[in-house]
Amino acid sequence: MCWDKVSFCLDKFHLNKAIIRAIGHLGDSASDTRRAINDDIRYEDKKAVNKVFTWPSSAQIARVEENR
């Protein structure tokens, strides 16, 4: 899979490995999340994929810490 204007491409094996690593902490809901991510990738829903794999900003982290 390669999208326009990306700096790298992943084959299915390495893509799957990255997804499993990214959602490994989710426990029981990991399989549902993995399925959703794979669907977003398959249908080239770039916004949904970026939402999952984008790191939160320091402002977002600070807001979460304040609300704890």
Backbone atoms as SQL, in Angstrom:
CREATE TABLE atoms (id INTEGER PRIMARY KEY, chain TEXT, resi INTEGER, resn TEXT, atom TEXT, x REAL, y REAL, z REAL);
INSERT INTO atoms VALUES
  (1, 'A', 1, 'MET', 'N', 0.842, -1.163, 0.000),
  (2, 'A', 1, 'MET', 'CA', 0.000, 0.000, 0.000),
  (3, 'A', 1, 'MET', 'C', 0.893, 1.233, 0.000),
  (4, 'A', 2, 'CYS', 'N', 0.652, 2.131, -0.918),
  (5, 'A', 2, 'CYS', 'CA', 1.378, 3.391, -0.982),
  (6, 'A', 2, 'CYS', 'C', 0.394, 4.490, -1.327),
  (7, 'A', 3, 'TRP', 'N', 0.422, 5.556, -0.556),
  (8, 'A', 3, 'TRP', 'CA', -0.419, 6.699, -0.837),
  (9, 'A', 3, 'TRP', 'C', 0.435, 7.804, -1.428),
  (10, 'A', 4, 'ASP', 'N', -0.171, 8.701, -2.155),
  (11, 'A', 4, 'ASP', 'CA', 0.551, 9.826, -2.729),
  (12, 'A', 4, 'ASP', 'C', 1.205, 10.648, -1.631),
  (13, 'A', 5, 'LYS', 'N', 2.391, 11.116, -1.929),
  (14, 'A', 5, 'LYS', 'CA', 3.123, 12.043, -1.047),
  (15, 'A', 5, 'LYS', 'C', 3.454, 11.464, 0.324),
  (16, 'A', 6, 'VAL', 'N', 3.703, 10.175, 0.392),
  (17, 'A', 6, 'VAL', 'CA', 4.170, 9.588, 1.643),
  (18, 'A', 6, 'VAL', 'C', 5.646, 9.277, 1.497),
  (19, 'A', 7, 'SER', 'N', 6.345, 9.231, 2.612),
  (20, 'A', 7, 'SER', 'CA', 7.777, 9.009, 2.552),
  (21, 'A', 7, 'SER', 'C', 8.155, 7.538, 2.687),
  (22, 'A', 8, 'PHE', 'N', 7.178, 6.673, 2.949),
  (23, 'A', 8, 'PHE', 'CA', 7.475, 5.250, 3.046),
  (24, 'A', 8, 'PHE', 'C', 6.244, 4.442, 2.687),
  (25, 'A', 9, 'CYS', 'N', 6.464, 3.179, 2.391),
  (26, 'A', 9, 'CYS', 'CA', 5.371, 2.250, 2.094),
  (27, 'A', 9, 'CYS', 'C', 5.588, 0.999, 2.931),
  (28, 'A', 10, 'LEU', 'N', 4.514, 0.376, 3.336),
  (29, 'A', 10, 'LEU', 'CA', 4.596, -0.853, 4.112),
  (30, 'A', 10, 'LEU', 'C', 3.972, -2.004, 3.349),
  (31, 'A', 11, 'ASP', 'N', 4.630, -3.154, 3.380),
  (32, 'A', 11, 'ASP', 'CA', 3.978, -4.340, 2.846),
  (33, 'A', 11, 'ASP', 'C', 2.998, -4.833, 3.908),
  (34, 'A', 12, 'LYS', 'N', 2.184, -5.811, 3.566),
  (35, 'A', 12, 'LYS', 'CA', 1.133, -6.258, 4.490),
  (36, 'A', 12, 'LYS', 'C', 1.692, -6.776, 5.813),
  (37, 'A', 13, 'PHE', 'N', 2.815, -7.502, 5.738),
  (38, 'A', 13, 'PHE', 'CA', 3.399, -8.064, 6.956),
  (39, 'A', 13, 'PHE', 'C', 3.798, -6.947, 7.921),
  (40, 'A', 14, 'HIS', 'N', 4.556, -5.969, 7.428),
  (41, 'A', 14, 'HIS', 'CA', 5.045, -4.899, 8.297),
  (42, 'A', 14, 'HIS', 'C', 3.922, -3.949, 8.721),
  (43, 'A', 15, 'LEU', 'N', 2.928, -3.771, 7.867),
  (44, 'A', 15, 'LEU', 'CA', 1.761, -2.968, 8.243),
  (45, 'A', 15, 'LEU', 'C', 1.024, -3.636, 9.397),
  (46, 'A', 16, 'ASN', 'N', 0.796, -4.932, 9.284),
  (47, 'A', 16, 'ASN', 'CA', 0.124, -5.686, 10.334),
  (48, 'A', 16, 'ASN', 'C', 0.927, -5.628, 11.635),
  (49, 'A', 17, 'LYS', 'N', 2.232, -5.756, 11.525),
  (50, 'A', 17, 'LYS', 'CA', 3.108, -5.696, 12.691),
  (51, 'A', 17, 'LYS', 'C', 2.991, -4.331, 13.386),
  (52, 'A', 18, 'ALA', 'N', 2.946, -3.263, 12.601),
  (53, 'A', 18, 'ALA', 'CA', 2.819, -1.915, 13.167),
  (54, 'A', 18, 'ALA', 'C', 1.463, -1.726, 13.847),
  (55, 'A', 19, 'ILE', 'N', 0.411, -2.247, 13.239),
  (56, 'A', 19, 'ILE', 'CA', -0.926, -2.134, 13.824),
  (57, 'A', 19, 'ILE', 'C', -0.987, -2.887, 15.145),
  (58, 'A', 20, 'ILE', 'N', -0.483, -4.104, 15.169),
  (59, 'A', 20, 'ILE', 'CA', -0.511, -4.910, 16.385),
  (60, 'A', 20, 'ILE', 'C', 0.278, -4.219, 17.501),
  (61, 'A', 21, 'ARG', 'N', 1.413, -3.643, 17.144),
  (62, 'A', 21, 'ARG', 'CA', 2.220, -2.936, 18.142),
  (63, 'A', 21, 'ARG', 'C', 1.491, -1.699, 18.671),
  (64, 'A', 22, 'ALA', 'N', 0.798, -0.999, 17.785),
  (65, 'A', 22, 'ALA', 'CA', 0.111, 0.235, 18.175),
  (66, 'A', 22, 'ALA', 'C', -1.096, -0.023, 19.064),
  (67, 'A', 23, 'ILE', 'N', -1.745, -1.169, 18.917),
  (68, 'A', 23, 'ILE', 'CA', -2.975, -1.426, 19.682),
  (69, 'A', 23, 'ILE', 'C', -2.805, -2.518, 20.733),
  (70, 'A', 24, 'GLY', 'N', -1.588, -2.950, 20.941),
  (71, 'A', 24, 'GLY', 'CA', -1.330, -4.038, 21.885),
  (72, 'A', 24, 'GLY', 'C', -1.809, -3.771, 23.294),
  (73, 'A', 25, 'HIS', 'N', -1.864, -2.519, 23.698),
  (74, 'A', 25, 'HIS', 'CA', -2.270, -2.158, 25.064),
  (75, 'A', 25, 'HIS', 'C', -3.783, -2.188, 25.274),
  (76, 'A', 26, 'LEU', 'N', -4.552, -2.418, 24.222),
  (77, 'A', 26, 'LEU', 'CA', -6.010, -2.312, 24.335),
  (78, 'A', 26, 'LEU', 'C', -6.683, -3.548, 24.920),
  (79, 'A', 27, 'GLY', 'N', -5.978, -4.644, 25.001),
  (80, 'A', 27, 'GLY', 'CA', -6.545, -5.843, 25.601),
  (81, 'A', 27, 'GLY', 'C', -7.678, -6.438, 24.785),
  (82, 'A', 28, 'ASP', 'N', -8.855, -6.599, 25.409),
  (83, 'A', 28, 'ASP', 'CA', -9.982, -7.270, 24.772),
  (84, 'A', 28, 'ASP', 'C', -10.513, -6.538, 23.548),
  (85, 'A', 29, 'SER', 'N', -10.408, -5.223, 23.510),
  (86, 'A', 29, 'SER', 'CA', -10.964, -4.477, 22.377),
  (87, 'A', 29, 'SER', 'C', -9.981, -4.359, 21.212),
  (88, 'A', 30, 'ALA', 'N', -8.798, -4.967, 21.337),
  (89, 'A', 30, 'ALA', 'CA', -7.776, -4.854, 20.292),
  (90, 'A', 30, 'ALA', 'C', -8.240, -5.442, 18.961),
  (91, 'A', 31, 'SER', 'N', -8.951, -6.570, 18.997),
  (92, 'A', 31, 'SER', 'CA', -9.365, -7.192, 17.732),
  (93, 'A', 31, 'SER', 'C', -10.375, -6.318, 16.981),
  (94, 'A', 32, 'ASP', 'N', -11.290, -5.678, 17.714),
  (95, 'A', 32, 'ASP', 'CA', -12.246, -4.775, 17.062),
  (96, 'A', 32, 'ASP', 'C', -11.533, -3.553, 16.483),
  (97, 'A', 33, 'THR', 'N', -10.594, -3.028, 17.240),
  (98, 'A', 33, 'THR', 'CA', -9.838, -1.859, 16.777),
  (99, 'A', 33, 'THR', 'C', -8.995, -2.217, 15.564),
  (100, 'A', 34, 'ARG', 'N', -8.379, -3.379, 15.602),
  (101, 'A', 34, 'ARG', 'CA', -7.566, -3.839, 14.460),
  (102, 'A', 34, 'ARG', 'C', -8.419, -3.970, 13.205),
  (103, 'A', 35, 'ARG', 'N', -9.601, -4.513, 13.364),
  (104, 'A', 35, 'ARG', 'CA', -10.510, -4.659, 12.226),
  (105, 'A', 35, 'ARG', 'C', -10.899, -3.286, 11.667),
  (106, 'A', 36, 'ALA', 'N', -11.178, -2.331, 12.553),
  (107, 'A', 36, 'ALA', 'CA', -11.553, -0.986, 12.115),
  (108, 'A', 36, 'ALA', 'C', -10.402, -0.304, 11.378),
  (109, 'A', 37, 'ILE', 'N', -9.183, -0.442, 11.899),
  (110, 'A', 37, 'ILE', 'CA', -8.019, 0.154, 11.250),
  (111, 'A', 37, 'ILE', 'C', -7.810, -0.476, 9.873),
  (112, 'A', 38, 'ASN', 'N', -7.900, -1.792, 9.803),
  (113, 'A', 38, 'ASN', 'CA', -7.733, -2.474, 8.513),
  (114, 'A', 38, 'ASN', 'C', -8.792, -2.038, 7.514),
  (115, 'A', 39, 'ASP', 'N', -10.025, -1.849, 7.972),
  (116, 'A', 39, 'ASP', 'CA', -11.085, -1.373, 7.078),
  (117, 'A', 39, 'ASP', 'C', -10.782, 0.029, 6.574),
  (118, 'A', 40, 'ASP', 'N', -10.319, 0.903, 7.480),
  (119, 'A', 40, 'ASP', 'CA', -9.980, 2.271, 7.074),
  (120, 'A', 40, 'ASP', 'C', -8.857, 2.269, 6.046),
  (121, 'A', 41, 'ILE', 'N', -7.873, 1.416, 6.249),
  (122, 'A', 41, 'ILE', 'CA', -6.760, 1.333, 5.300),
  (123, 'A', 41, 'ILE', 'C', -7.243, 0.768, 3.966),
  (124, 'A', 42, 'ARG', 'N', -8.031, -0.273, 4.023),
  (125, 'A', 42, 'ARG', 'CA', -8.520, -0.910, 2.792),
  (126, 'A', 42, 'ARG', 'C', -9.338, 0.071, 1.957),
  (127, 'A', 43, 'TYR', 'N', -10.144, 0.896, 2.622),
  (128, 'A', 43, 'TYR', 'CA', -10.985, 1.849, 1.892),
  (129, 'A', 43, 'TYR', 'C', -10.310, 3.213, 1.727),
  (130, 'A', 44, 'GLU', 'N', -9.003, 3.249, 2.058),
  (131, 'A', 44, 'GLU', 'CA', -8.183, 4.445, 1.899),
  (132, 'A', 44, 'GLU', 'C', -8.789, 5.674, 2.581),
  (133, 'A', 45, 'ASP', 'N', -9.281, 5.458, 3.786),
  (134, 'A', 45, 'ASP', 'CA', -9.806, 6.553, 4.597),
  (135, 'A', 45, 'ASP', 'C', -8.632, 7.165, 5.365),
  (136, 'A', 46, 'LYS', 'N', -7.918, 8.057, 4.717),
  (137, 'A', 46, 'LYS', 'CA', -6.684, 8.612, 5.268),
  (138, 'A', 46, 'LYS', 'C', -6.909, 9.384, 6.564),
  (139, 'A', 47, 'LYS', 'N', -8.018, 10.090, 6.658),
  (140, 'A', 47, 'LYS', 'CA', -8.285, 10.877, 7.868),
  (141, 'A', 47, 'LYS', 'C', -8.447, 9.964, 9.078),
  (142, 'A', 48, 'ALA', 'N', -9.157, 8.853, 8.900),
  (143, 'A', 48, 'ALA', 'CA', -9.368, 7.923, 10.011),
  (144, 'A', 48, 'ALA', 'C', -8.059, 7.264, 10.425),
  (145, 'A', 49, 'VAL', 'N', -7.244, 6.893, 9.465),
  (146, 'A', 49, 'VAL', 'CA', -5.960, 6.266, 9.775),
  (147, 'A', 49, 'VAL', 'C', -5.055, 7.265, 10.492),
  (148, 'A', 50, 'ASN', 'N', -4.999, 8.484, 10.007),
  (149, 'A', 50, 'ASN', 'CA', -4.175, 9.501, 10.657),
  (150, 'A', 50, 'ASN', 'C', -4.647, 9.791, 12.069),
  (151, 'A', 51, 'LYS', 'N', -5.948, 9.729, 12.292),
  (152, 'A', 51, 'LYS', 'CA', -6.490, 9.982, 13.625),
  (153, 'A', 51, 'LYS', 'C', -6.003, 8.919, 14.609),
  (154, 'A', 52, 'VAL', 'N', -5.906, 7.689, 14.151),
  (155, 'A', 52, 'VAL', 'CA', -5.449, 6.601, 15.014),
  (156, 'A', 52, 'VAL', 'C', -3.952, 6.701, 15.283),
  (157, 'A', 53, 'PHE', 'N', -3.171, 7.021, 14.257),
  (158, 'A', 53, 'PHE', 'CA', -1.723, 6.970, 14.368),
  (159, 'A', 53, 'PHE', 'C', -1.058, 8.318, 14.588),
  (160, 'A', 54, 'THR', 'N', -1.798, 9.362, 14.910),
  (161, 'A', 54, 'THR', 'CA', -1.209, 10.663, 15.180),
  (162, 'A', 54, 'THR', 'C', -0.995, 10.810, 16.679),
  (163, 'A', 55, 'TRP', 'N', 0.206, 11.230, 17.048),
  (164, 'A', 55, 'TRP', 'CA', 0.508, 11.438, 18.455),
  (165, 'A', 55, 'TRP', 'C', -0.230, 12.672, 18.954),
  (166, 'A', 56, 'PRO', 'N', -0.703, 12.638, 20.192),
  (167, 'A', 56, 'PRO', 'CA', -1.386, 13.821, 20.727),
  (168, 'A', 56, 'PRO', 'C', -0.389, 14.953, 20.945),
  (169, 'A', 57, 'SER', 'N', -0.878, 16.160, 20.821),
  (170, 'A', 57, 'SER', 'CA', -0.025, 17.326, 21.053),
  (171, 'A', 57, 'SER', 'C', 0.203, 17.500, 22.551),
  (172, 'A', 58, 'SER', 'N', 1.182, 18.306, 22.903),
  (173, 'A', 58, 'SER', 'CA', 1.458, 18.536, 24.328),
  (174, 'A', 58, 'SER', 'C', 0.271, 19.228, 25.006),
  (175, 'A', 59, 'ALA', 'N', -0.463, 20.062, 24.253),
  (176, 'A', 59, 'ALA', 'CA', -1.654, 20.714, 24.820),
  (177, 'A', 59, 'ALA', 'C', -2.737, 19.682, 25.124),
  (178, 'A', 60, 'GLN', 'N', -2.903, 18.702, 24.233),
  (179, 'A', 60, 'GLN', 'CA', -3.905, 17.658, 24.472),
  (180, 'A', 60, 'GLN', 'C', -3.515, 16.814, 25.682),
  (181, 'A', 61, 'ILE', 'N', -2.234, 16.499, 25.802),
  (182, 'A', 61, 'ILE', 'CA', -1.768, 15.714, 26.945),
  (183, 'A', 61, 'ILE', 'C', -1.985, 16.491, 28.242),
  (184, 'A', 62, 'ALA', 'N', -1.695, 17.784, 28.225),
  (185, 'A', 62, 'ALA', 'CA', -1.893, 18.616, 29.414),
  (186, 'A', 62, 'ALA', 'C', -3.364, 18.639, 29.818),
  (187, 'A', 63, 'ARG', 'N', -4.275, 18.727, 28.819),
  (188, 'A', 63, 'ARG', 'CA', -5.712, 18.733, 29.120),
  (189, 'A', 63, 'ARG', 'C', -6.132, 17.419, 29.781),
  (190, 'A', 64, 'VAL', 'N', -5.616, 16.316, 29.302),
  (191, 'A', 64, 'VAL', 'CA', -5.953, 15.016, 29.872),
  (192, 'A', 64, 'VAL', 'C', -5.450, 14.941, 31.309),
  (193, 'A', 65, 'GLU', 'N', -4.220, 15.394, 31.511),
  (194, 'A', 65, 'GLU', 'CA', -3.647, 15.377, 32.872),
  (195, 'A', 65, 'GLU', 'C', -4.457, 16.248, 33.824),
  (196, 'A', 66, 'GLU', 'N', -4.940, 17.405, 33.363),
  (197, 'A', 66, 'GLU', 'CA', -5.738, 18.293, 34.201),
  (198, 'A', 66, 'GLU', 'C', -7.056, 17.651, 34.610),
  (199, 'A', 67, 'ASN', 'N', -7.626, 16.860, 33.712),
  (200, 'A', 67, 'ASN', 'CA', -8.942, 16.265, 33.958),
  (201, 'A', 67, 'ASN', 'C', -8.890, 14.985, 34.763),
  (202, 'A', 68, 'ARG', 'N', -7.720, 14.532, 35.116),
  (203, 'A', 68, 'ARG', 'CA', -7.614, 13.280, 35.893),
  (204, 'A', 68, 'ARG', 'C', -7.965, 13.489, 37.325);
